Amino acid sequence: MSSSKKKNAPLPASSAGLLRFFEDETKGVKVRPELILGIAGGIIGVSILIRVIFPV
């Protein structure tokens, strides 16, 4: 009797909503997060390098 209750138990609403959100396909440019972090790190590195080479 306890096994049938476990099989018919509903999923939590937050978990089901989260899965549904990530399954949706959106239009637009898809960019990997690693690329964004690399570009941001590169910009930070270049700005630090400029400050070292050309001190004010």
mmCIF entry with sequence, helices, sheets and N, C-alpha, C, O atoms, coordinates in Angstrom:
data_MODEL
# 
_entry.id   MODEL 
# 
_entity.id                         1 
_entity.type                       polymer 
_entity.pdbx_number_of_molecules   1 
# 
_entity_poly.entity_id                      1 
_entity_poly.type                           'polypeptide(L)' 
_entity_poly.nstd_linkage                   no 
_entity_poly.nstd_monomer                   no 
_entity_poly.pdbx_seq_one_letter_code       MSSSKKKNAPLPASSAGLLRFFEDETKGVKVRPELILGIAGGIIGVSILIRVIFPV 
_entity_poly.pdbx_seq_one_letter_code_can   MSSSKKKNAPLPASSAGLLRFFEDETKGVKVRPELILGIAGGIIGVSILIRVIFPV 
_entity_poly.pdbx_strand_id                 A 
# 
loop_
_entity_poly_seq.entity_id 
_entity_poly_seq.num 
_entity_poly_seq.mon_id 
_entity_poly_seq.hetero 
1 1  MET n 
1 2  SER n 
1 3  SER n 
1 4  SER n 
1 5  LYS n 
1 6  LYS n 
1 7  LYS n 
1 8  ASN n 
1 9  ALA n 
1 10 PRO n 
1 11 LEU n 
1 12 PRO n 
1 13 ALA n 
1 14 SER n 
1 15 SER n 
1 16 ALA n 
1 17 GLY n 
1 18 LEU n 
1 19 LEU n 
1 20 ARG n 
1 21 PHE n 
1 22 PHE n 
1 23 GLU n 
1 24 ASP n 
1 25 GLU n 
1 26 THR n 
1 27 LYS n 
1 28 GLY n 
1 29 VAL n 
1 30 LYS n 
1 31 VAL n 
1 32 ARG n 
1 33 PRO n 
1 34 GLU n 
1 35 LEU n 
1 36 ILE n 
1 37 LEU n 
1 38 GLY n 
1 39 ILE n 
1 40 ALA n 
1 41 GLY n 
1 42 GLY n 
1 43 ILE n 
1 44 ILE n 
1 45 GLY n 
1 46 VAL n 
1 47 SER n 
1 48 ILE n 
1 49 LEU n 
1 50 ILE n 
1 51 ARG n 
1 52 VAL n 
1 53 ILE n 
1 54 PHE n 
1 55 PRO n 
1 56 VAL n 
# 
_struct_asym.id          A 
_struct_asym.entity_id   1 
# 
loop_
_struct_conf.conf_type_id 
_struct_conf.id 
_struct_conf.pdbx_PDB_helix_id 
_struct_conf.beg_label_comp_id 
_struct_conf.beg_label_asym_id 
_struct_conf.beg_label_seq_id 
_struct_conf.pdbx_beg_PDB_ins_code 
_struct_conf.end_label_comp_id 
_struct_conf.end_label_asym_id 
_struct_conf.end_label_seq_id 
_struct_conf.pdbx_end_PDB_ins_code 
_struct_conf.beg_auth_comp_id 
_struct_conf.beg_auth_asym_id 
_struct_conf.beg_auth_seq_id 
_struct_conf.end_auth_comp_id 
_struct_conf.end_auth_asym_id 
_struct_conf.end_auth_seq_id 
_struct_conf.pdbx_PDB_helix_class 
_struct_conf.details 
_struct_conf.pdbx_PDB_helix_length 
HELX_P HELX_P1 AA1 SER A 2  ? LYS A 7  ? SER A 2  LYS A 7  1 ? 6  
HELX_P HELX_P2 AA2 ALA A 13 ? GLU A 23 ? ALA A 13 GLU A 23 1 ? 11 
HELX_P HELX_P3 AA3 PRO A 33 ? ILE A 53 ? PRO A 33 ILE A 53 1 ? 21 
# 
_struct_conf_type.id          HELX_P 
_struct_conf_type.criteria    ? 
_struct_conf_type.reference   ? 
# 
loop_
_atom_site.group_PDB 
_atom_site.id 
_atom_site.type_symbol 
_atom_site.label_atom_id 
_atom_site.label_alt_id 
_atom_site.label_comp_id 
_atom_site.label_asym_id 
_atom_site.label_entity_id 
_atom_site.label_seq_id 
_atom_site.pdbx_PDB_ins_code 
_atom_site.Cartn_x 
_atom_site.Cartn_y 
_atom_site.Cartn_z 
_atom_site.occupancy 
_atom_site.B_iso_or_equiv 
_atom_site.pdbx_formal_charge 
_atom_site.auth_seq_id 
_atom_site.auth_comp_id 
_atom_site.auth_asym_id 
_atom_site.auth_atom_id 
_atom_site.pdbx_PDB_model_num 
ATOM 1   N N  . MET A 1 1  ? 0.806  -1.184 0.000   1.00 0.00 ? 1  MET A N  1 
ATOM 2   C CA . MET A 1 1  ? 0.000  0.000  0.000   1.00 0.00 ? 1  MET A CA 1 
ATOM 3   C C  . MET A 1 1  ? 0.861  1.264  0.000   1.00 0.00 ? 1  MET A C  1 
ATOM 4   O O  . MET A 1 1  ? 0.492  2.259  -0.625  1.00 0.00 ? 1  MET A O  1 
ATOM 5   N N  . SER A 1 2  ? 1.976  1.239  0.678   1.00 0.00 ? 2  SER A N  1 
ATOM 6   C CA . SER A 1 2  ? 2.835  2.411  0.711   1.00 0.00 ? 2  SER A CA 1 
ATOM 7   C C  . SER A 1 2  ? 3.536  2.633  -0.634  1.00 0.00 ? 2  SER A C  1 
ATOM 8   O O  . SER A 1 2  ? 3.855  3.772  -0.974  1.00 0.00 ? 2  SER A O  1 
ATOM 9   N N  . SER A 1 3  ? 3.780  1.568  -1.402  1.00 0.00 ? 3  SER A N  1 
ATOM 10  C CA . SER A 1 3  ? 4.433  1.729  -2.693  1.00 0.00 ? 3  SER A CA 1 
ATOM 11  C C  . SER A 1 3  ? 3.520  2.421  -3.701  1.00 0.00 ? 3  SER A C  1 
ATOM 12  O O  . SER A 1 3  ? 4.007  3.162  -4.555  1.00 0.00 ? 3  SER A O  1 
ATOM 13  N N  . SER A 1 4  ? 2.212  2.199  -3.623  1.00 0.00 ? 4  SER A N  1 
ATOM 14  C CA . SER A 1 4  ? 1.302  2.873  -4.547  1.00 0.00 ? 4  SER A CA 1 
ATOM 15  C C  . SER A 1 4  ? 1.197  4.363  -4.217  1.00 0.00 ? 4  SER A C  1 
ATOM 16  O O  . SER A 1 4  ? 1.003  5.179  -5.117  1.00 0.00 ? 4  SER A O  1 
ATOM 17  N N  . LYS A 1 5  ? 1.322  4.720  -2.956  1.00 0.00 ? 5  LYS A N  1 
ATOM 18  C CA . LYS A 1 5  ? 1.304  6.144  -2.587  1.00 0.00 ? 5  LYS A CA 1 
ATOM 19  C C  . LYS A 1 5  ? 2.530  6.860  -3.136  1.00 0.00 ? 5  LYS A C  1 
ATOM 20  O O  . LYS A 1 5  ? 2.439  8.009  -3.570  1.00 0.00 ? 5  LYS A O  1 
ATOM 21  N N  . LYS A 1 6  ? 3.681  6.185  -3.119  1.00 0.00 ? 6  LYS A N  1 
ATOM 22  C CA . LYS A 1 6  ? 4.909  6.800  -3.622  1.00 0.00 ? 6  LYS A CA 1 
ATOM 23  C C  . LYS A 1 6  ? 4.842  6.997  -5.131  1.00 0.00 ? 6  LYS A C  1 
ATOM 24  O O  . LYS A 1 6  ? 5.331  8.003  -5.643  1.00 0.00 ? 6  LYS A O  1 
ATOM 25  N N  . LYS A 1 7  ? 4.251  6.063  -5.840  1.00 0.00 ? 7  LYS A N  1 
ATOM 26  C CA . LYS A 1 7  ? 4.179  6.169  -7.302  1.00 0.00 ? 7  LYS A CA 1 
ATOM 27  C C  . LYS A 1 7  ? 3.210  7.261  -7.733  1.00 0.00 ? 7  LYS A C  1 
ATOM 28  O O  . LYS A 1 7  ? 3.431  7.903  -8.760  1.00 0.00 ? 7  LYS A O  1 
ATOM 29  N N  . ASN A 1 8  ? 2.152  7.485  -6.981  1.00 0.00 ? 8  ASN A N  1 
ATOM 30  C CA . ASN A 1 8  ? 1.149  8.466  -7.355  1.00 0.00 ? 8  ASN A CA 1 
ATOM 31  C C  . ASN A 1 8  ? 1.377  9.829  -6.718  1.00 0.00 ? 8  ASN A C  1 
ATOM 32  O O  . ASN A 1 8  ? 0.552  10.727 -6.887  1.00 0.00 ? 8  ASN A O  1 
ATOM 33  N N  . ALA A 1 9  ? 2.453  10.005 -6.003  1.00 0.00 ? 9  ALA A N  1 
ATOM 34  C CA . ALA A 1 9  ? 2.725  11.274 -5.336  1.00 0.00 ? 9  ALA A CA 1 
ATOM 35  C C  . ALA A 1 9  ? 3.035  12.342 -6.383  1.00 0.00 ? 9  ALA A C  1 
ATOM 36  O O  . ALA A 1 9  ? 3.819  12.094 -7.299  1.00 0.00 ? 9  ALA A O  1 
ATOM 37  N N  . PRO A 1 10 ? 2.431  13.526 -6.262  1.00 0.00 ? 10 PRO A N  1 
ATOM 38  C CA . PRO A 1 10 ? 2.700  14.595 -7.238  1.00 0.00 ? 10 PRO A CA 1 
ATOM 39  C C  . PRO A 1 10 ? 4.074  15.216 -7.029  1.00 0.00 ? 10 PRO A C  1 
ATOM 40  O O  . PRO A 1 10 ? 4.596  15.219 -5.914  1.00 0.00 ? 10 PRO A O  1 
ATOM 41  N N  . LEU A 1 11 ? 4.650  15.730 -8.082  1.00 0.00 ? 11 LEU A N  1 
ATOM 42  C CA . LEU A 1 11 ? 5.928  16.411 -7.996  1.00 0.00 ? 11 LEU A CA 1 
ATOM 43  C C  . LEU A 1 11 ? 5.740  17.787 -7.370  1.00 0.00 ? 11 LEU A C  1 
ATOM 44  O O  . LEU A 1 11 ? 4.668  18.378 -7.496  1.00 0.00 ? 11 LEU A O  1 
ATOM 45  N N  . PRO A 1 12 ? 6.758  18.302 -6.703  1.00 0.00 ? 12 PRO A N  1 
ATOM 46  C CA . PRO A 1 12 ? 6.654  19.663 -6.166  1.00 0.00 ? 12 PRO A CA 1 
ATOM 47  C C  . PRO A 1 12 ? 6.466  20.673 -7.299  1.00 0.00 ? 12 PRO A C  1 
ATOM 48  O O  . PRO A 1 12 ? 7.026  20.508 -8.383  1.00 0.00 ? 12 PRO A O  1 
ATOM 49  N N  . ALA A 1 13 ? 5.689  21.699 -7.050  1.00 0.00 ? 13 ALA A N  1 
ATOM 50  C CA . ALA A 1 13 ? 5.384  22.688 -8.089  1.00 0.00 ? 13 ALA A CA 1 
ATOM 51  C C  . ALA A 1 13 ? 6.634  23.431 -8.539  1.00 0.00 ? 13 ALA A C  1 
ATOM 52  O O  . ALA A 1 13 ? 6.784  23.721 -9.726  1.00 0.00 ? 13 ALA A O  1 
ATOM 53  N N  . SER A 1 14 ? 7.523  23.739 -7.619  1.00 0.00 ? 14 SER A N  1 
ATOM 54  C CA . SER A 1 14 ? 8.720  24.499 -7.994  1.00 0.00 ? 14 SER A CA 1 
ATOM 55  C C  . SER A 1 14 ? 9.632  23.679 -8.902  1.00 0.00 ? 14 SER A C  1 
ATOM 56  O O  . SER A 1 14 ? 10.226 24.221 -9.835  1.00 0.00 ? 14 SER A O  1 
ATOM 57  N N  . SER A 1 15 ? 9.746  22.396 -8.642  1.00 0.00 ? 15 SER A N  1 
ATOM 58  C CA . SER A 1 15 ? 10.606 21.550 -9.459  1.00 0.00 ? 15 SER A CA 1 
ATOM 59  C C  . SER A 1 15 ? 10.042 21.414 -10.875 1.00 0.00 ? 15 SER A C  1 
ATOM 60  O O  . SER A 1 15 ? 10.786 21.501 -11.852 1.00 0.00 ? 15 SER A O  1 
ATOM 61  N N  . ALA A 1 16 ? 8.752  21.204 -10.985 1.00 0.00 ? 16 ALA A N  1 
ATOM 62  C CA . ALA A 1 16 ? 8.142  21.034 -12.307 1.00 0.00 ? 16 ALA A CA 1 
ATOM 63  C C  . ALA A 1 16 ? 8.223  22.329 -13.108 1.00 0.00 ? 16 ALA A C  1 
ATOM 64  O O  . ALA A 1 16 ? 8.466  22.294 -14.314 1.00 0.00 ? 16 ALA A O  1 
ATOM 65  N N  . GLY A 1 17 ? 8.025  23.451 -12.464 1.00 0.00 ? 17 GLY A N  1 
ATOM 66  C CA . GLY A 1 17 ? 8.113  24.734 -13.160 1.00 0.00 ? 17 GLY A CA 1 
ATOM 67  C C  . GLY A 1 17 ? 9.518  25.016 -13.644 1.00 0.00 ? 17 GLY A C  1 
ATOM 68  O O  . GLY A 1 17 ? 9.706  25.571 -14.727 1.00 0.00 ? 17 GLY A O  1 
ATOM 69  N N  . LEU A 1 18 ? 10.516 24.636 -12.843 1.00 0.00 ? 18 LEU A N  1 
ATOM 70  C CA . LEU A 1 18 ? 11.904 24.860 -13.214 1.00 0.00 ? 18 LEU A CA 1 
ATOM 71  C C  . LEU A 1 18 ? 12.280 24.017 -14.425 1.00 0.00 ? 18 LEU A C  1 
ATOM 72  O O  . LEU A 1 18 ? 12.955 24.501 -15.333 1.00 0.00 ? 18 LEU A O  1 
ATOM 73  N N  . LEU A 1 19 ? 11.850 22.766 -14.445 1.00 0.00 ? 19 LEU A N  1 
ATOM 74  C CA . LEU A 1 19 ? 12.141 21.914 -15.590 1.00 0.00 ? 19 LEU A CA 1 
ATOM 75  C C  . LEU A 1 19 ? 11.466 22.434 -16.851 1.00 0.00 ? 19 LEU A C  1 
ATOM 76  O O  . LEU A 1 19 ? 12.056 22.400 -17.931 1.00 0.00 ? 19 LEU A O  1 
ATOM 77  N N  . ARG A 1 20 ? 10.259 22.903 -16.724 1.00 0.00 ? 20 ARG A N  1 
ATOM 78  C CA . ARG A 1 20 ? 9.534  23.434 -17.874 1.00 0.00 ? 20 ARG A CA 1 
ATOM 79  C C  . ARG A 1 20 ? 10.222 24.691 -18.407 1.00 0.00 ? 20 ARG A C  1 
ATOM 80  O O  . ARG A 1 20 ? 10.258 24.911 -19.618 1.00 0.00 ? 20 ARG A O  1 
ATOM 81  N N  . PHE A 1 21 ? 10.766 25.516 -17.513 1.00 0.00 ? 21 PHE A N  1 
ATOM 82  C CA . PHE A 1 21 ? 11.435 26.743 -17.929 1.00 0.00 ? 21 PHE A CA 1 
ATOM 83  C C  . PHE A 1 21 ? 12.667 26.435 -18.780 1.00 0.00 ? 21 PHE A C  1 
ATOM 84  O O  . PHE A 1 21 ? 12.874 27.075 -19.811 1.00 0.00 ? 21 PHE A O  1 
ATOM 85  N N  . PHE A 1 22 ? 13.483 25.471 -18.370 1.00 0.00 ? 22 PHE A N  1 
ATOM 86  C CA . PHE A 1 22 ? 14.703 25.169 -19.098 1.00 0.00 ? 22 PHE A CA 1 
ATOM 87  C C  . PHE A 1 22 ? 14.454 24.405 -20.383 1.00 0.00 ? 22 PHE A C  1 
ATOM 88  O O  . PHE A 1 22 ? 15.336 24.356 -21.239 1.00 0.00 ? 22 PHE A O  1 
ATOM 89  N N  . GLU A 1 23 ? 13.302 23.815 -20.546 1.00 0.00 ? 23 GLU A N  1 
ATOM 90  C CA . GLU A 1 23 ? 13.005 23.098 -21.780 1.00 0.00 ? 23 GLU A CA 1 
ATOM 91  C C  . GLU A 1 23 ? 12.522 24.030 -22.879 1.00 0.00 ? 23 GLU A C  1 
ATOM 92  O O  . GLU A 1 23 ? 12.553 23.652 -24.050 1.00 0.00 ? 23 GLU A O  1 
ATOM 93  N N  . ASP A 1 24 ? 12.079 25.230 -22.544 1.00 0.00 ? 24 ASP A N  1 
ATOM 94  C CA . ASP A 1 24 ? 11.590 26.165 -23.553 1.00 0.00 ? 24 ASP A CA 1 
ATOM 95  C C  . ASP A 1 24 ? 12.738 26.630 -24.437 1.00 0.00 ? 24 ASP A C  1 
ATOM 96  O O  . ASP A 1 24 ? 13.831 26.930 -23.955 1.00 0.00 ? 24 ASP A O  1 
ATOM 97  N N  . GLU A 1 25 ? 12.478 26.685 -25.716 1.00 0.00 ? 25 GLU A N  1 
ATOM 98  C CA . GLU A 1 25 ? 13.464 27.144 -26.683 1.00 0.00 ? 25 GLU A CA 1 
ATOM 99  C C  . GLU A 1 25 ? 13.182 28.611 -26.987 1.00 0.00 ? 25 GLU A C  1 
ATOM 100 O O  . GLU A 1 25 ? 12.050 28.976 -27.303 1.00 0.00 ? 25 GLU A O  1 
ATOM 101 N N  . THR A 1 26 ? 14.200 29.443 -26.893 1.00 0.00 ? 26 THR A N  1 
ATOM 102 C CA . THR A 1 26 ? 14.015 30.867 -27.152 1.00 0.00 ? 26 THR A CA 1 
ATOM 103 C C  . THR A 1 26 ? 14.749 31.259 -28.425 1.00 0.00 ? 26 THR A C  1 
ATOM 104 O O  . THR A 1 26 ? 15.713 30.607 -28.827 1.00 0.00 ? 26 THR A O  1 
ATOM 105 N N  . LYS A 1 27 ? 14.282 32.327 -29.051 1.00 0.00 ? 27 LYS A N  1 
ATOM 106 C CA . LYS A 1 27 ? 14.927 32.842 -30.247 1.00 0.00 ? 27 LYS A CA 1 
ATOM 107 C C  . LYS A 1 27 ? 16.063 33.762 -29.828 1.00 0.00 ? 27 LYS A C  1 
ATOM 108 O O  . LYS A 1 27 ? 16.070 34.293 -28.717 1.00 0.00 ? 27 LYS A O  1 
ATOM 109 N N  . GLY A 1 28 ? 17.009 33.943 -30.717 1.00 0.00 ? 28 GLY A N  1 
ATOM 110 C CA . GLY A 1 28 ? 18.102 34.860 -30.443 1.00 0.00 ? 28 GLY A CA 1 
ATOM 111 C C  . GLY A 1 28 ? 19.449 34.168 -30.509 1.00 0.00 ? 28 GLY A C  1 
ATOM 112 O O  . GLY A 1 28 ? 19.554 32.976 -30.801 1.00 0.00 ? 28 GLY A O  1 
ATOM 113 N N  . VAL A 1 29 ? 20.473 34.957 -30.227 1.00 0.00 ? 29 VAL A N  1 
ATOM 114 C CA . VAL A 1 29 ? 21.839 34.468 -30.282 1.00 0.00 ? 29 VAL A CA 1 
ATOM 115 C C  . VAL A 1 29 ? 22.116 33.640 -29.034 1.00 0.00 ? 29 VAL A C  1 
ATOM 116 O O  . VAL A 1 29 ? 21.792 34.056 -27.921 1.00 0.00 ? 29 VAL A O  1 
ATOM 117 N N  . LYS A 1 30 ? 22.711 32.476 -29.220 1.00 0.00 ? 30 LYS A N  1 
ATOM 118 C CA . LYS A 1 30 ? 23.070 31.627 -28.091 1.00 0.00 ? 30 LYS A CA 1 
ATOM 119 C C  . LYS A 1 30 ? 24.579 31.714 -27.896 1.00 0.00 ? 30 LYS A C  1 
ATOM 120 O O  . LYS A 1 30 ? 25.350 31.420 -28.809 1.00 0.00 ? 30 LYS A O  1 
ATOM 121 N N  . VAL A 1 31 ? 24.996 32.121 -26.692 1.00 0.00 ? 31 VAL A N  1 
ATOM 122 C CA . VAL A 1 31 ? 26.403 32.294 -26.379 1.00 0.00 ? 31 VAL A CA 1 
ATOM 123 C C  . VAL A 1 31 ? 26.716 31.471 -25.139 1.00 0.00 ? 31 VAL A C  1 
ATOM 124 O O  . VAL A 1 31 ? 25.961 31.493 -24.167 1.00 0.00 ? 31 VAL A O  1 
ATOM 125 N N  . ARG A 1 32 ? 27.820 30.750 -25.171 1.00 0.00 ? 32 ARG A N  1 
ATOM 126 C CA . ARG A 1 32 ? 28.215 29.949 -24.019 1.00 0.00 ? 32 ARG A CA 1 
ATOM 127 C C  . ARG A 1 32 ? 28.683 30.857 -22.884 1.00 0.00 ? 32 ARG A C  1 
ATOM 128 O O  . ARG A 1 32 ? 29.297 31.892 -23.144 1.00 0.00 ? 32 ARG A O  1 
ATOM 129 N N  . PRO A 1 33 ? 28.410 30.498 -21.649 1.00 0.00 ? 33 PRO A N  1 
ATOM 130 C CA . PRO A 1 33 ? 28.853 31.306 -20.501 1.00 0.00 ? 33 PRO A CA 1 
ATOM 131 C C  . PRO A 1 33 ? 30.377 31.416 -20.410 1.00 0.00 ? 33 PRO A C  1 
ATOM 132 O O  . PRO A 1 33 ? 30.891 32.430 -19.940 1.00 0.00 ? 33 PRO A O  1 
ATOM 133 N N  . GLU A 1 34 ? 31.100 30.392 -20.853 1.00 0.00 ? 34 GLU A N  1 
ATOM 134 C CA . GLU A 1 34 ? 32.558 30.435 -20.813 1.00 0.00 ? 34 GLU A CA 1 
ATOM 135 C C  . GLU A 1 34 ? 33.101 31.547 -21.700 1.00 0.00 ? 34 GLU A C  1 
ATOM 136 O O  . GLU A 1 34 ? 34.092 32.195 -21.362 1.00 0.00 ? 34 GLU A O  1 
ATOM 137 N N  . LEU A 1 35 ? 32.450 31.762 -22.831 1.00 0.00 ? 35 LEU A N  1 
ATOM 138 C CA . LEU A 1 35 ? 32.871 32.816 -23.738 1.00 0.00 ? 35 LEU A CA 1 
ATOM 139 C C  . LEU A 1 35 ? 32.674 34.189 -23.110 1.00 0.00 ? 35 LEU A C  1 
ATOM 140 O O  . LEU A 1 35 ? 33.542 35.053 -23.234 1.00 0.00 ? 35 LEU A O  1 
ATOM 141 N N  . ILE A 1 36 ? 31.555 34.401 -22.442 1.00 0.00 ? 36 ILE A N  1 
ATOM 142 C CA . ILE A 1 36 ? 31.293 35.674 -21.782 1.00 0.00 ? 36 ILE A CA 1 
ATOM 143 C C  . ILE A 1 36 ? 32.314 35.929 -20.689 1.00 0.00 ? 36 ILE A C  1 
ATOM 144 O O  . ILE A 1 36 ? 32.832 37.039 -20.570 1.00 0.00 ? 36 ILE A O  1 
ATOM 145 N N  . LEU A 1 37 ? 32.613 34.906 -19.883 1.00 0.00 ? 37 LEU A N  1 
ATOM 146 C CA . LEU A 1 37 ? 33.615 35.063 -18.822 1.00 0.00 ? 37 LEU A CA 1 
ATOM 147 C C  . LEU A 1 37 ? 35.000 35.349 -19.405 1.00 0.00 ? 37 LEU A C  1 
ATOM 148 O O  . LEU A 1 37 ? 35.756 36.141 -18.843 1.00 0.00 ? 37 LEU A O  1 
ATOM 149 N N  . GLY A 1 38 ? 35.332 34.718 -20.511 1.00 0.00 ? 38 GLY A N  1 
ATOM 150 C CA . GLY A 1 38 ? 36.617 34.958 -21.154 1.00 0.00 ? 38 GLY A CA 1 
ATOM 151 C C  . GLY A 1 38 ? 36.740 36.374 -21.690 1.00 0.00 ? 38 GLY A C  1 
ATOM 152 O O  . GLY A 1 38 ? 37.782 37.011 -21.540 1.00 0.00 ? 38 GLY A O  1 
ATOM 153 N N  . ILE A 1 39 ? 35.682 36.864 -22.310 1.00 0.00 ? 39 ILE A N  1 
ATOM 154 C CA . ILE A 1 39 ? 35.696 38.233 -22.829 1.00 0.00 ? 39 ILE A CA 1 
ATOM 155 C C  . ILE A 1 39 ? 35.813 39.236 -21.690 1.00 0.00 ? 39 ILE A C  1 
ATOM 156 O O  . ILE A 1 39 ? 36.574 40.199 -21.786 1.00 0.00 ? 39 ILE A O  1 
ATOM 157 N N  . ALA A 1 40 ? 35.060 39.014 -20.607 1.00 0.00 ? 40 ALA A N  1 
ATOM 158 C CA . ALA A 1 40 ? 35.124 39.917 -19.455 1.00 0.00 ? 40 ALA A CA 1 
ATOM 159 C C  . ALA A 1 40 ? 36.521 39.895 -18.837 1.00 0.00 ? 40 ALA A C  1 
ATOM 160 O O  . ALA A 1 40 ? 37.061 40.943 -18.481 1.00 0.00 ? 40 ALA A O  1 
ATOM 161 N N  . GLY A 1 41 ? 37.103 38.710 -18.711 1.00 0.00 ? 41 GLY A N  1 
ATOM 162 C CA . GLY A 1 41 ? 38.458 38.611 -18.169 1.00 0.00 ? 41 GLY A CA 1 
ATOM 163 C C  . GLY A 1 41 ? 39.477 39.289 -19.066 1.00 0.00 ? 41 GLY A C  1 
ATOM 164 O O  . GLY A 1 41 ? 40.417 39.918 -18.579 1.00 0.00 ? 41 GLY A O  1 
ATOM 165 N N  . GLY A 1 42 ? 39.298 39.167 -20.363 1.00 0.00 ? 42 GLY A N  1 
ATOM 166 C CA . GLY A 1 42 ? 40.200 39.826 -21.306 1.00 0.00 ? 42 GLY A CA 1 
ATOM 167 C C  . GLY A 1 42 ? 40.125 41.339 -21.212 1.00 0.00 ? 42 GLY A C  1 
ATOM 168 O O  . GLY A 1 42 ? 41.151 42.017 -21.257 1.00 0.00 ? 42 GLY A O  1 
ATOM 169 N N  . ILE A 1 43 ? 38.928 41.866 -21.083 1.00 0.00 ? 43 ILE A N  1 
ATOM 170 C CA . ILE A 1 43 ? 38.762 43.318 -20.959 1.00 0.00 ? 43 ILE A CA 1 
ATOM 171 C C  . ILE A 1 43 ? 39.400 43.811 -19.657 1.00 0.00 ? 43 ILE A C  1 
ATOM 172 O O  . ILE A 1 43 ? 40.055 44.853 -19.643 1.00 0.00 ? 43 ILE A O  1 
ATOM 173 N N  . ILE A 1 44 ? 39.210 43.069 -18.573 1.00 0.00 ? 44 ILE A N  1 
ATOM 174 C CA . ILE A 1 44 ? 39.825 43.446 -17.297 1.00 0.00 ? 44 ILE A CA 1 
ATOM 175 C C  . ILE A 1 44 ? 41.346 43.398 -17.413 1.00 0.00 ? 44 ILE A C  1 
ATOM 176 O O  . ILE A 1 44 ? 42.035 44.299 -16.935 1.00 0.00 ? 44 ILE A O  1 
ATOM 177 N N  . GLY A 1 45 ? 41.866 42.361 -18.041 1.00 0.00 ? 45 GLY A N  1 
ATOM 178 C CA . GLY A 1 45 ? 43.309 42.244 -18.219 1.00 0.00 ? 45 GLY A CA 1 
ATOM 179 C C  . GLY A 1 45 ? 43.888 43.373 -19.054 1.00 0.00 ? 45 GLY A C  1 
ATOM 180 O O  . GLY A 1 45 ? 44.938 43.917 -18.714 1.00 0.00 ? 45 GLY A O  1 
ATOM 181 N N  . VAL A 1 46 ? 43.221 43.731 -20.138 1.00 0.00 ? 46 VAL A N  1 
ATOM 182 C CA . VAL A 1 46 ? 43.699 44.812 -20.998 1.00 0.00 ? 46 VAL A CA 1 
ATOM 183 C C  . VAL A 1 46 ? 43.662 46.144 -20.244 1.00 0.00 ? 46 VAL A C  1 
ATOM 184 O O  . VAL A 1 46 ? 44.586 46.947 -20.371 1.00 0.00 ? 46 VAL A O  1 
ATOM 185 N N  . SER A 1 47 ? 42.620 46.383 -19.471 1.00 0.00 ? 47 SER A N  1 
ATOM 186 C CA . SER A 1 47 ? 42.541 47.651 -18.733 1.00 0.00 ? 47 SER A CA 1 
ATOM 187 C C  . SER A 1 47 ? 43.638 47.734 -17.667 1.00 0.00 ? 47 SER A C  1 
ATOM 188 O O  . SER A 1 47 ? 44.200 48.807 -17.446 1.00 0.00 ? 47 SER A O  1 
ATOM 189 N N  . ILE A 1 48 ? 43.949 46.613 -17.003 1.00 0.00 ? 48 ILE A N  1 
ATOM 190 C CA . ILE A 1 48 ? 45.041 46.621 -16.022 1.00 0.00 ? 48 ILE A CA 1 
ATOM 191 C C  . ILE A 1 48 ? 46.376 46.838 -16.730 1.00 0.00 ? 48 ILE A C  1 
ATOM 192 O O  . ILE A 1 48 ? 47.226 47.579 -16.235 1.00 0.00 ? 48 ILE A O  1 
ATOM 193 N N  . LEU A 1 49 ? 46.563 46.207 -17.865 1.00 0.00 ? 49 LEU A N  1 
ATOM 194 C CA . LEU A 1 49 ? 47.797 46.368 -18.639 1.00 0.00 ? 49 LEU A CA 1 
ATOM 195 C C  . LEU A 1 49 ? 47.980 47.812 -19.096 1.00 0.00 ? 49 LEU A C  1 
ATOM 196 O O  . LEU A 1 49 ? 49.094 48.334 -19.053 1.00 0.00 ? 49 LEU A O  1 
ATOM 197 N N  . ILE A 1 50 ? 46.926 48.453 -19.526 1.00 0.00 ? 50 ILE A N  1 
ATOM 198 C CA . ILE A 1 50 ? 47.000 49.859 -19.950 1.00 0.00 ? 50 ILE A CA 1 
ATOM 199 C C  . ILE A 1 50 ? 47.391 50.748 -18.773 1.00 0.00 ? 50 ILE A C  1 
ATOM 200 O O  . ILE A 1 50 ? 48.178 51.681 -18.932 1.00 0.00 ? 50 ILE A O  1 
ATOM 201 N N  . ARG A 1 51 ? 46.832 50.456 -17.570 1.00 0.00 ? 51 ARG A N  1 
ATOM 202 C CA . ARG A 1 51 ? 47.164 51.241 -16.387 1.00 0.00 ? 51 ARG A CA 1 
ATOM 203 C C  . ARG A 1 51 ? 48.634 51.066 -16.008 1.00 0.00 ? 51 ARG A C  1 
ATOM 204 O O  . ARG A 1 51 ? 49.267 52.013 -15.541 1.00 0.00 ? 51 ARG A O  1 
ATOM 205 N N  . VAL A 1 52 ? 49.185 49.863 -16.203 1.00 0.00 ? 52 VAL A N  1 
ATOM 206 C CA . VAL A 1 52 ? 50.597 49.609 -15.858 1.00 0.00 ? 52 VAL A CA 1 
ATOM 207 C C  . VAL A 1 52 ? 51.527 50.273 -16.869 1.00 0.00 ? 52 VAL A C  1 
ATOM 208 O O  . VAL A 1 52 ? 52.548 50.846 -16.489 1.00 0.00 ? 52 VAL A O  1 
ATOM 209 N N  . ILE A 1 53 ? 51.185 50.199 -18.135 1.00 0.00 ? 53 ILE A N  1 
ATOM 210 C CA . ILE A 1 53 ? 52.055 50.752 -19.190 1.00 0.00 ? 53 ILE A CA 1 
ATOM 211 C C  . ILE A 1 53 ? 51.980 52.278 -19.199 1.00 0.00 ? 53 ILE A C  1 
ATOM 212 O O  . ILE A 1 53 ? 53.007 52.941 -19.344 1.00 0.00 ? 53 ILE A O  1 
ATOM 213 N N  . PHE A 1 54 ? 50.794 52.839 -19.049 1.00 0.00 ? 54 PHE A N  1 
ATOM 214 C CA . PHE A 1 54 ? 50.611 54.297 -19.100 1.00 0.00 ? 54 PHE A CA 1 
ATOM 215 C C  . PHE A 1 54 ? 50.086 54.835 -17.776 1.00 0.00 ? 54 PHE A C  1 
ATOM 216 O O  . PHE A 1 54 ? 48.910 55.185 -17.677 1.00 0.00 ? 54 PHE A O  1 
ATOM 217 N N  . PRO A 1 55 ? 50.944 54.906 -16.750 1.00 0.00 ? 55 PRO A N  1 
ATOM 218 C CA . PRO A 1 55 ? 50.449 55.434 -15.448 1.00 0.00 ? 55 PRO A CA 1 
ATOM 219 C C  . PRO A 1 55 ? 50.136 56.915 -15.549 1.00 0.00 ? 55 PRO A C  1 
ATOM 220 O O  . PRO A 1 55 ? 50.789 57.647 -16.293 1.00 0.00 ? 55 PRO A O  1 
ATOM 221 N N  . VAL A 1 56 ? 49.155 57.345 -14.813 1.00 0.00 ? 56 VAL A N  1 
ATOM 222 C CA . VAL A 1 56 ? 48.734 58.755 -14.858 1.00 0.00 ? 56 VAL A CA 1 
ATOM 223 C C  . VAL A 1 56 ? 49.341 59.506 -13.706 1.00 0.00 ? 56 VAL A C  1 
ATOM 224 O O  . VAL A 1 56 ? 49.112 60.707 -13.563 1.00 0.00 ? 56 VAL A O  1 
# 
